[in-house]
Amino acid sequence: MWPWQQPRPFARFLTGLDLLLPYTDTIYTFCWIPGLVCALFGHYWVVGPLTVLVLPLTLLTNG
């Protein structure tokens, strides 16, 4: 019996997704985190006020 292998189109999709991950990490680091800091000071340009309100609950749940 042959071992199970992923279908080719799905494997190509995952490879393409892996190529995009460094760019999404860069956007997260340079846009979302500074946007969060700005939101804590009342400037909601990137992150909305609801995100700032949910953060303590998220930290409590994950901690």
N, CA, C and O atoms as a Tripos MOL2 file, in Angstrom:
@<TRIPOS>MOLECULE
protein
  252   251    63     0     0
PROTEIN
NO_CHARGES

@<TRIPOS>ATOM
      1 N           0.8450   -1.1820    0.0000 N.3       1 MET1
      2 CA          0.0000    0.0000    0.0000 C.3       1 MET1
      3 C           0.8920    1.2490    0.0000 C.2       1 MET1
      4 O           1.8940    1.3060    0.7140 O.2       1 MET1
      5 N           0.5230    2.2260   -0.7920 N.am      2 TRP2
      6 CA          1.3030    3.4490   -0.9250 C.3       2 TRP2
      7 C           1.0030    4.3980    0.2350 C.2       2 TRP2
      8 O          -0.1370    4.4680    0.6940 O.2       2 TRP2
      9 N           2.0100    5.1280    0.7130 N.am      3 PRO3
     10 CA          1.7270    6.1320    1.7620 C.3       3 PRO3
     11 C           0.9170    7.2840    1.1750 C.2       3 PRO3
     12 O           1.0020    7.5840   -0.0160 O.2       3 PRO3
     13 N           0.1400    7.9120    2.0270 N.am      4 TRP4
     14 CA         -0.7240    9.0130    1.5740 C.3       4 TRP4
     15 C           0.1230   10.2380    1.2570 C.2       4 TRP4
     16 O           1.0380   10.5830    2.0050 O.2       4 TRP4
     17 N          -0.1900   10.8920    0.1420 N.am      5 GLN5
     18 CA          0.4960   12.1140   -0.2500 C.3       5 GLN5
     19 C          -0.5480   13.1860   -0.5120 C.2       5 GLN5
     20 O          -1.6680   12.8970   -0.9340 O.2       5 GLN5
     21 N          -0.1610   14.4230   -0.2550 N.am      6 GLN6
     22 CA         -1.0810   15.5260   -0.5260 C.3       6 GLN6
     23 C          -1.2510   15.6960   -2.0280 C.2       6 GLN6
     24 O          -0.3050   15.4940   -2.7900 O.2       6 GLN6
     25 N          -2.4560   16.0680   -2.4570 N.am      7 PRO7
     26 CA         -2.6510   16.3610   -3.8770 C.3       7 PRO7
     27 C          -1.7780   17.5370   -4.3100 C.2       7 PRO7
     28 O          -1.5080   18.4380   -3.5170 O.2       7 PRO7
     29 N          -1.3450   17.5270   -5.5480 N.am      8 ARG8
     30 CA         -0.4380   18.5600   -6.0440 C.3       8 ARG8
     31 C          -0.9800   19.9800   -5.9480 C.2       8 ARG8
     32 O          -0.2440   20.8600   -5.5010 O.2       8 ARG8
     33 N          -2.2300   20.2600   -6.3420 N.am      9 PRO9
     34 CA         -2.6940   21.6610   -6.2580 C.3       9 PRO9
     35 C          -2.6620   22.1940   -4.8240 C.2       9 PRO9
     36 O          -2.3490   23.3650   -4.6080 O.2       9 PRO9
     37 N          -2.9790   21.3520   -3.8490 N.am     10 PHE10
     38 CA         -2.9600   21.7940   -2.4570 C.3      10 PHE10
     39 C          -1.5360   22.0740   -1.9940 C.2      10 PHE10
     40 O          -1.2960   23.0360   -1.2640 O.2      10 PHE10
     41 N          -0.5930   21.2410   -2.4140 N.am     11 ALA11
     42 CA          0.8110   21.4530   -2.0470 C.3      11 ALA11
     43 C           1.3260   22.7520   -2.6610 C.2      11 ALA11
     44 O           2.1020   23.4680   -2.0290 O.2      11 ALA11
     45 N           0.9060   23.0600   -3.8760 N.am     12 ARG12
     46 CA          1.3340   24.3180   -4.4970 C.3      12 ARG12
     47 C           0.7280   25.5160   -3.7850 C.2      12 ARG12
     48 O           1.3760   26.5550   -3.6570 O.2      12 ARG12
     49 N          -0.5130   25.3810   -3.3180 N.am     13 PHE13
     50 CA         -1.1420   26.4600   -2.5620 C.3      13 PHE13
     51 C          -0.3730   26.7290   -1.2760 C.2      13 PHE13
     52 O          -0.1380   27.8860   -0.9260 O.2      13 PHE13
     53 N           0.0190   25.6750   -0.5700 N.am     14 LEU14
     54 CA          0.7670   25.8560    0.6770 C.3      14 LEU14
     55 C           2.1310   26.4780    0.4250 C.2      14 LEU14
     56 O           2.5960   27.2900    1.2260 O.2      14 LEU14
     57 N           2.7710   26.1150   -0.6620 N.am     15 THR15
     58 CA          4.0650   26.7140   -0.9910 C.3      15 THR15
     59 C           3.8990   28.2120   -1.2650 C.2      15 THR15
     60 O           4.7110   29.0210   -0.8160 O.2      15 THR15
     61 N           2.8550   28.5780   -1.9970 N.am     16 GLY16
     62 CA          2.5920   29.9930   -2.2510 C.3      16 GLY16
     63 C           2.2760   30.7420   -0.9740 C.2      16 GLY16
     64 O           2.6800   31.8920   -0.8070 O.2      16 GLY16
     65 N           1.5550   30.0950   -0.0730 N.am     17 LEU17
     66 CA          1.2320   30.7170    1.2030 C.3      17 LEU17
     67 C           2.4920   30.9150    2.0430 C.2      17 LEU17
     68 O           2.6470   31.9420    2.7030 O.2      17 LEU17
     69 N           3.3830   29.9380    2.0160 N.am     18 ASP18
     70 CA          4.6410   30.0750    2.7560 C.3      18 ASP18
     71 C           5.4920   31.2210    2.2160 C.2      18 ASP18
     72 O           6.2330   31.8500    2.9720 O.2      18 ASP18
     73 N           5.3920   31.4930    0.9330 N.am     19 LEU19
     74 CA          6.1540   32.5970    0.3640 C.3      19 LEU19
     75 C           5.5970   33.9560    0.7870 C.2      19 LEU19
     76 O           6.3240   34.9500    0.7800 O.2      19 LEU19
     77 N           4.3160   34.0100    1.1540 N.am     20 LEU20
     78 CA          3.7000   35.2740    1.5660 C.3      20 LEU20
     79 C           3.8940   35.5890    3.0540 C.2      20 LEU20
     80 O           3.7730   36.7460    3.4570 O.2      20 LEU20
     81 N           4.1870   34.5890    3.8600 N.am     21 LEU21
     82 CA          4.2660   34.7980    5.3090 C.3      21 LEU21
     83 C           5.3080   35.8240    5.7500 C.2      21 LEU21
     84 O           5.0150   36.5880    6.6700 O.2      21 LEU21
     85 N           6.4910   35.8940    5.1660 N.am     22 PRO22
     86 CA          7.4260   36.9440    5.6030 C.3      22 PRO22
     87 C           6.8730   38.3530    5.3770 C.2      22 PRO22
     88 O           7.1310   39.2580    6.1710 O.2      22 PRO22
     89 N           6.1120   38.5380    4.2950 N.am     23 TYR23
     90 CA          5.5400   39.8630    4.0350 C.3      23 TYR23
     91 C           4.4410   40.1950    5.0370 C.2      23 TYR23
     92 O           4.3340   41.3380    5.4830 O.2      23 TYR23
     93 N           3.6240   39.2070    5.3950 N.am     24 THR24
     94 CA          2.5770   39.4810    6.3800 C.3      24 THR24
     95 C           3.1850   39.7540    7.7560 C.2      24 THR24
     96 O           2.6680   40.5820    8.5060 O.2      24 THR24
     97 N           4.2710   39.0680    8.0920 N.am     25 ASP25
     98 CA          4.9540   39.3500    9.3580 C.3      25 ASP25
     99 C           5.5240   40.7700    9.3710 C.2      25 ASP25
    100 O           5.4780   41.4530   10.3940 O.2      25 ASP25
    101 N           6.0520   41.2030    8.2480 N.am     26 THR26
    102 CA          6.6030   42.5550    8.1540 C.3      26 THR26
    103 C           5.5130   43.6010    8.3290 C.2      26 THR26
    104 O           5.6970   44.5740    9.0610 O.2      26 THR26
    105 N           4.3800   43.4080    7.6630 N.am     27 ILE27
    106 CA          3.2620   44.3400    7.7980 C.3      27 ILE27
    107 C           2.7660   44.3570    9.2340 C.2      27 ILE27
    108 O           2.4630   45.4220    9.7720 O.2      27 ILE27
    109 N           2.6810   43.1880    9.8610 N.am     28 TYR28
    110 CA          2.2350   43.1150   11.2480 C.3      28 TYR28
    111 C           3.1780   43.9030   12.1540 C.2      28 TYR28
    112 O           2.7310   44.6570   13.0180 O.2      28 TYR28
    113 N           4.4660   43.7270   11.9550 N.am     29 THR29
    114 CA          5.4390   44.3790   12.8270 C.3      29 THR29
    115 C           5.4740   45.8870   12.6360 C.2      29 THR29
    116 O           5.4910   46.6380   13.6110 O.2      29 THR29
    117 N           5.4840   46.3340   11.3860 N.am     30 PHE30
    118 CA          5.6870   47.7520   11.1270 C.3      30 PHE30
    119 C           4.4030   48.5700   11.0210 C.2      30 PHE30
    120 O           4.4640   49.7990   10.9880 O.2      30 PHE30
    121 N           3.2480   47.9190   10.9670 N.am     31 CYS31
    122 CA          1.9880   48.6760   10.8630 C.3      31 CYS31
    123 C           1.0680   48.4450   12.0500 C.2      31 CYS31
    124 O           0.5760   49.4030   12.6450 O.2      31 CYS31
    125 N           0.8300   47.1930   12.4030 N.am     32 TRP32
    126 CA         -0.1820   46.9240   13.4140 C.3      32 TRP32
    127 C           0.2930   47.2860   14.8180 C.2      32 TRP32
    128 O          -0.4590   47.8880   15.5850 O.2      32 TRP32
    129 N           1.5070   46.9350   15.1610 N.am     33 ILE33
    130 CA          2.0030   47.2280   16.5140 C.3      33 ILE33
    131 C           2.1310   48.7400   16.7480 C.2      33 ILE33
    132 O           1.6910   49.2080   17.7980 O.2      33 ILE33
    133 N           2.7060   49.5280   15.8320 N.am     34 PRO34
    134 CA          2.6830   50.9860   16.0390 C.3      34 PRO34
    135 C           1.2590   51.5410   16.0410 C.2      34 PRO34
    136 O           0.9640   52.4990   16.7560 O.2      34 PRO34
    137 N           0.3700   50.9350   15.2350 N.am     35 GLY35
    138 CA         -1.0290   51.3620   15.2530 C.3      35 GLY35
    139 C          -1.6780   51.1110   16.5990 C.2      35 GLY35
    140 O          -2.5120   51.8970   17.0480 O.2      35 GLY35
    141 N          -1.3010   50.0210   17.2410 N.am     36 LEU36
    142 CA         -1.8110   49.7250   18.5790 C.3      36 LEU36
    143 C          -1.3080   50.7440   19.5920 C.2      36 LEU36
    144 O          -2.0630   51.1880   20.4570 O.2      36 LEU36
    145 N          -0.0450   51.1140   19.4890 N.am     37 VAL37
    146 CA          0.5100   52.1260   20.3940 C.3      37 VAL37
    147 C          -0.1980   53.4630   20.1760 C.2      37 VAL37
    148 O          -0.5190   54.1590   21.1390 O.2      37 VAL37
    149 N          -0.4410   53.8220   18.9190 N.am     38 CYS38
    150 CA         -1.1750   55.0650   18.6350 C.3      38 CYS38
    151 C          -2.5920   55.0030   19.1900 C.2      38 CYS38
    152 O          -3.1010   56.0030   19.6950 O.2      38 CYS38
    153 N          -3.2310   53.8440   19.1010 N.am     39 ALA39
    154 CA         -4.5920   53.7000   19.6100 C.3      39 ALA39
    155 C          -4.6350   53.8520   21.1260 C.2      39 ALA39
    156 O          -5.6130   54.3640   21.6710 O.2      39 ALA39
    157 N          -3.5940   53.4170   21.8010 N.am     40 LEU40
    158 CA         -3.5560   53.5880   23.2560 C.3      40 LEU40
    159 C          -3.4980   55.0610   23.6430 C.2      40 LEU40
    160 O          -3.8980   55.4300   24.7470 O.2      40 LEU40
    161 N          -2.9950   55.9160   22.7270 N.am     41 PHE41
    162 CA         -2.9470   57.3500   22.9740 C.3      41 PHE41
    163 C          -4.0980   58.1060   22.3300 C.2      41 PHE41
    164 O          -4.1180   59.3370   22.3370 O.2      41 PHE41
    165 N          -5.0680   57.3640   21.7650 N.am     42 GLY42
    166 CA         -6.2690   57.9920   21.2450 C.3      42 GLY42
    167 C          -6.2770   58.2840   19.7620 C.2      42 GLY42
    168 O          -7.2030   58.9350   19.2780 O.2      42 GLY42
    169 N          -5.2760   57.8250   19.0160 N.am     43 HIS43
    170 CA         -5.2340   58.0270   17.5640 C.3      43 HIS43
    171 C          -5.5810   56.7060   16.8950 C.2      43 HIS43
    172 O          -4.7400   55.8100   16.8170 O.2      43 HIS43
    173 N          -6.8220   56.5770   16.4080 N.am     44 TYR44
    174 CA         -7.3110   55.3200   15.8470 C.3      44 TYR44
    175 C          -7.1410   55.2950   14.3340 C.2      44 TYR44
    176 O          -8.1270   55.2570   13.5990 O.2      44 TYR44
    177 N          -5.8980   55.3160   13.8670 N.am     45 TRP45
    178 CA         -5.6280   55.3220   12.4320 C.3      45 TRP45
    179 C          -5.5730   53.9040   11.8910 C.2      45 TRP45
    180 O          -6.0850   53.6590   10.7990 O.2      45 TRP45
    181 N          -4.9840   52.9760   12.5940 N.am     46 VAL46
    182 CA         -4.8140   51.6040   12.1190 C.3      46 VAL46
    183 C          -5.6730   50.6470   12.9250 C.2      46 VAL46
    184 O          -6.3410   49.7820   12.3580 O.2      46 VAL46
    185 N          -5.6620   50.7920   14.2270 N.am     47 VAL47
    186 CA         -6.3690   49.8900   15.1260 C.3      47 VAL47
    187 C          -7.5420   50.6480   15.7290 C.2      47 VAL47
    188 O          -7.3930   51.7850   16.1760 O.2      47 VAL47
    189 N          -8.7010   50.0170   15.7390 N.am     48 GLY48
    190 CA         -9.8970   50.6660   16.2620 C.3      48 GLY48
    191 C          -9.9980   50.6030   17.7710 C.2      48 GLY48
    192 O          -9.2460   49.8730   18.4170 O.2      48 GLY48
    193 N         -10.9250   51.3670   18.3410 N.am     49 PRO49
    194 CA        -11.0650   51.3980   19.8030 C.3      49 PRO49
    195 C         -11.5190   50.0630   20.3790 C.2      49 PRO49
    196 O         -11.1770   49.7510   21.5200 O.2      49 PRO49
    197 N         -12.2740   49.2660   19.6340 N.am     50 LEU50
    198 CA        -12.6990   47.9740   20.1660 C.3      50 LEU50
    199 C         -11.5270   47.0150   20.3380 C.2      50 LEU50
    200 O         -11.5280   46.1840   21.2460 O.2      50 LEU50
    201 N         -10.5350   47.1280   19.4710 N.am     51 THR51
    202 CA         -9.3460   46.2960   19.6130 C.3      51 THR51
    203 C          -8.6220   46.6200   20.9130 C.2      51 THR51
    204 O          -8.1420   45.7220   21.6040 O.2      51 THR51
    205 N          -8.5450   47.8970   21.2400 N.am     52 VAL52
    206 CA         -7.8740   48.2980   22.4770 C.3      52 VAL52
    207 C          -8.6560   47.7990   23.6900 C.2      52 VAL52
    208 O          -8.0580   47.4400   24.7040 O.2      52 VAL52
    209 N          -9.9830   47.7740   23.5950 N.am     53 LEU53
    210 CA        -10.7910   47.2900   24.7100 C.3      53 LEU53
    211 C         -10.7180   45.7770   24.8790 C.2      53 LEU53
    212 O         -10.8810   45.2750   25.9910 O.2      53 LEU53
    213 N         -10.4750   45.0450   23.7990 N.am     54 VAL54
    214 CA        -10.4290   43.5810   23.8620 C.3      54 VAL54
    215 C          -9.0590   43.0760   24.3120 C.2      54 VAL54
    216 O          -8.9620   41.9510   24.8010 O.2      54 VAL54
    217 N          -8.0060   43.8650   24.1640 N.am     55 LEU55
    218 CA         -6.6630   43.4170   24.4910 C.3      55 LEU55
    219 C          -6.4970   42.9260   25.9370 C.2      55 LEU55
    220 O          -5.8880   41.8760   26.1370 O.2      55 LEU55
    221 N          -7.0120   43.6380   26.9540 N.am     56 PRO56
    222 CA         -6.8520   43.1070   28.3150 C.3      56 PRO56
    223 C          -7.5500   41.7410   28.4950 C.2      56 PRO56
    224 O          -7.0350   40.8600   29.1840 O.2      56 PRO56
    225 N          -8.7030   41.5860   27.8770 N.am     57 LEU57
    226 CA         -9.4080   40.3040   27.9620 C.3      57 LEU57
    227 C          -8.6130   39.2130   27.2690 C.2      57 LEU57
    228 O          -8.5500   38.0880   27.7630 O.2      57 LEU57
    229 N          -8.0100   39.5240   26.1380 N.am     58 THR58
    230 CA         -7.1930   38.5500   25.4120 C.3      58 THR58
    231 C          -5.9700   38.1500   26.2390 C.2      58 THR58
    232 O          -5.6430   36.9670   26.3340 O.2      58 THR58
    233 N          -5.3040   39.1230   26.8310 N.am     59 LEU59
    234 CA         -4.1270   38.8150   27.6580 C.3      59 LEU59
    235 C          -4.5100   37.9920   28.8800 C.2      59 LEU59
    236 O          -3.7600   37.1050   29.2870 O.2      59 LEU59
    237 N          -5.6570   38.2740   29.4630 N.am     60 LEU60
    238 CA         -6.1220   37.5010   30.6140 C.3      60 LEU60
    239 C          -6.4490   36.0690   30.2100 C.2      60 LEU60
    240 O          -6.1190   35.1270   30.9300 O.2      60 LEU60
    241 N          -7.0930   35.9040   29.0670 N.am     61 THR61
    242 CA         -7.4600   34.5700   28.5980 C.3      61 THR61
    243 C          -6.2240   33.7510   28.2270 C.2      61 THR61
    244 O          -6.1360   32.5740   28.5770 O.2      61 THR61
    245 N          -5.2740   34.3580   27.5260 N.am     62 ASN62
    246 CA         -4.0900   33.6320   27.0990 C.3      62 ASN62
    247 C          -3.0930   33.4100   28.2260 C.2      62 ASN62
    248 O          -2.2740   32.4920   28.1680 O.2      62 ASN62
    249 N          -3.1630   34.2450   29.2420 N.am     63 GLY63
    250 CA         -2.2410   34.0980   30.3700 C.3      63 GLY63
    251 C          -2.6700   33.0420   31.2970 C.2      63 GLY63
    252 O          -2.0010   32.7920   32.3000 O.2      63 GLY63
@<TRIPOS>BOND
     1     1     2 1
     2     2     3 1
     3     3     4 2
     4     3     5 am
     5     5     6 1
     6     6     7 1
     7     7     8 2
     8     7     9 am
     9     9    10 1
    10    10    11 1
    11    11    12 2
    12    11    13 am
    13    13    14 1
    14    14    15 1
    15    15    16 2
    16    15    17 am
    17    17    18 1
    18    18    19 1
    19    19    20 2
    20    19    21 am
    21    21    22 1
    22    22    23 1
    23    23    24 2
    24    23    25 am
    25    25    26 1
    26    26    27 1
    27    27    28 2
    28    27    29 am
    29    29    30 1
    30    30    31 1
    31    31    32 2
    32    31    33 am
    33    33    34 1
    34    34    35 1
    35    35    36 2
    36    35    37 am
    37    37    38 1
    38    38    39 1
    39    39    40 2
    40    39    41 am
    41    41    42 1
    42    42    43 1
    43    43    44 2
    44    43    45 am
    45    45    46 1
    46    46    47 1
    47    47    48 2
    48    47    49 am
    49    49    50 1
    50    50    51 1
    51    51    52 2
    52    51    53 am
    53    53    54 1
    54    54    55 1
    55    55    56 2
    56    55    57 am
    57    57    58 1
    58    58    59 1
    59    59    60 2
    60    59    61 am
    61    61    62 1
    62    62    63 1
    63    63    64 2
    64    63    65 am
    65    65    66 1
    66    66    67 1
    67    67    68 2
    68    67    69 am
    69    69    70 1
    70    70    71 1
    71    71    72 2
    72    71    73 am
    73    73    74 1
    74    74    75 1
    75    75    76 2
    76    75    77 am
    77    77    78 1
    78    78    79 1
    79    79    80 2
    80    79    81 am
    81    81    82 1
    82    82    83 1
    83    83    84 2
    84    83    85 am
    85    85    86 1
    86    86    87 1
    87    87    88 2
    88    87    89 am
    89    89    90 1
    90    90    91 1
    91    91    92 2
    92    91    93 am
    93    93    94 1
    94    94    95 1
    95    95    96 2
    96    95    97 am
    97    97    98 1
    98    98    99 1
    99    99   100 2
   100    99   101 am
   101   101   102 1
   102   102   103 1
   103   103   104 2
   104   103   105 am
   105   105   106 1
   106   106   107 1
   107   107   108 2
   108   107   109 am
   109   109   110 1
   110   110   111 1
   111   111   112 2
   112   111   113 am
   113   113   114 1
   114   114   115 1
   115   115   116 2
   116   115   117 am
   117   117   118 1
   118   118   119 1
   119   119   120 2
   120   119   121 am
   121   121   122 1
   122   122   123 1
   123   123   124 2
   124   123   125 am
   125   125   126 1
   126   126   127 1
   127   127   128 2
   128   127   129 am
   129   129   130 1
   130   130   131 1
   131   131   132 2
   132   131   133 am
   133   133   134 1
   134   134   135 1
   135   135   136 2
   136   135   137 am
   137   137   138 1
   138   138   139 1
   139   139   140 2
   140   139   141 am
   141   141   142 1
   142   142   143 1
   143   143   144 2
   144   143   145 am
   145   145   146 1
   146   146   147 1
   147   147   148 2
   148   147   149 am
   149   149   150 1
   150   150   151 1
   151   151   152 2
   152   151   153 am
   153   153   154 1
   154   154   155 1
   155   155   156 2
   156   155   157 am
   157   157   158 1
   158   158   159 1
   159   159   160 2
   160   159   161 am
   161   161   162 1
   162   162   163 1
   163   163   164 2
   164   163   165 am
   165   165   166 1
   166   166   167 1
   167   167   168 2
   168   167   169 am
   169   169   170 1
   170   170   171 1
   171   171   172 2
   172   171   173 am
   173   173   174 1
   174   174   175 1
   175   175   176 2
   176   175   177 am
   177   177   178 1
   178   178   179 1
   179   179   180 2
   180   179   181 am
   181   181   182 1
   182   182   183 1
   183   183   184 2
   184   183   185 am
   185   185   186 1
   186   186   187 1
   187   187   188 2
   188   187   189 am
   189   189   190 1
   190   190   191 1
   191   191   192 2
   192   191   193 am
   193   193   194 1
   194   194   195 1
   195   195   196 2
   196   195   197 am
   197   197   198 1
   198   198   199 1
   199   199   200 2
   200   199   201 am
   201   201   202 1
   202   202   203 1
   203   203   204 2
   204   203   205 am
   205   205   206 1
   206   206   207 1
   207   207   208 2
   208   207   209 am
   209   209   210 1
   210   210   211 1
   211   211   212 2
   212   211   213 am
   213   213   214 1
   214   214   215 1
   215   215   216 2
   216   215   217 am
   217   217   218 1
   218   218   219 1
   219   219   220 2
   220   219   221 am
   221   221   222 1
   222   222   223 1
   223   223   224 2
   224   223   225 am
   225   225   226 1
   226   226   227 1
   227   227   228 2
   228   227   229 am
   229   229   230 1
   230   230   231 1
   231   231   232 2
   232   231   233 am
   233   233   234 1
   234   234   235 1
   235   235   236 2
   236   235   237 am
   237   237   238 1
   238   238   239 1
   239   239   240 2
   240   239   241 am
   241   241   242 1
   242   242   243 1
   243   243   244 2
   244   243   245 am
   245   245   246 1
   246   246   247 1
   247   247   248 2
   248   247   249 am
   249   249   250 1
   250   250   251 1
   251   251   252 2
@<TRIPOS>SUBSTRUCTURE
     1 MET1         2 RESIDUE 1 A MET
     2 TRP2         6 RESIDUE 1 A TRP
     3 PRO3        10 RESIDUE 1 A PRO
     4 TRP4        14 RESIDUE 1 A TRP
     5 GLN5        18 RESIDUE 1 A GLN
     6 GLN6        22 RESIDUE 1 A GLN
     7 PRO7        26 RESIDUE 1 A PRO
     8 ARG8        30 RESIDUE 1 A ARG
     9 PRO9        34 RESIDUE 1 A PRO
    10 PHE10       38 RESIDUE 1 A PHE
    11 ALA11       42 RESIDUE 1 A ALA
    12 ARG12       46 RESIDUE 1 A ARG
    13 PHE13       50 RESIDUE 1 A PHE
    14 LEU14       54 RESIDUE 1 A LEU
    15 THR15       58 RESIDUE 1 A THR
    16 GLY16       62 RESIDUE 1 A GLY
    17 LEU17       66 RESIDUE 1 A LEU
    18 ASP18       70 RESIDUE 1 A ASP
    19 LEU19       74 RESIDUE 1 A LEU
    20 LEU20       78 RESIDUE 1 A LEU
    21 LEU21       82 RESIDUE 1 A LEU
    22 PRO22       86 RESIDUE 1 A PRO
    23 TYR23       90 RESIDUE 1 A TYR
    24 THR24       94 RESIDUE 1 A THR
    25 ASP25       98 RESIDUE 1 A ASP
    26 THR26      102 RESIDUE 1 A THR
    27 ILE27      106 RESIDUE 1 A ILE
    28 TYR28      110 RESIDUE 1 A TYR
    29 THR29      114 RESIDUE 1 A THR
    30 PHE30      118 RESIDUE 1 A PHE
    31 CYS31      122 RESIDUE 1 A CYS
    32 TRP32      126 RESIDUE 1 A TRP
    33 ILE33      130 RESIDUE 1 A ILE
    34 PRO34      134 RESIDUE 1 A PRO
    35 GLY35      138 RESIDUE 1 A GLY
    36 LEU36      142 RESIDUE 1 A LEU
    37 VAL37      146 RESIDUE 1 A VAL
    38 CYS38      150 RESIDUE 1 A CYS
    39 ALA39      154 RESIDUE 1 A ALA
    40 LEU40      158 RESIDUE 1 A LEU
    41 PHE41      162 RESIDUE 1 A PHE
    42 GLY42      166 RESIDUE 1 A GLY
    43 HIS43      170 RESIDUE 1 A HIS
    44 TYR44      174 RESIDUE 1 A TYR
    45 TRP45      178 RESIDUE 1 A TRP
    46 VAL46      182 RESIDUE 1 A VAL
    47 VAL47      186 RESIDUE 1 A VAL
    48 GLY48      190 RESIDUE 1 A GLY
    49 PRO49      194 RESIDUE 1 A PRO
    50 LEU50      198 RESIDUE 1 A LEU
    51 THR51      202 RESIDUE 1 A THR
    52 VAL52      206 RESIDUE 1 A VAL
    53 LEU53      210 RESIDUE 1 A LEU
    54 VAL54      214 RESIDUE 1 A VAL
    55 LEU55      218 RESIDUE 1 A LEU
    56 PRO56      222 RESIDUE 1 A PRO
    57 LEU57      226 RESIDUE 1 A LEU
    58 THR58      230 RESIDUE 1 A THR
    59 LEU59      234 RESIDUE 1 A LEU
    60 LEU60      238 RESIDUE 1 A LEU
    61 THR61      242 RESIDUE 1 A THR
    62 ASN62      246 RESIDUE 1 A ASN
    63 GLY63      250 RESIDUE 1 A GLY
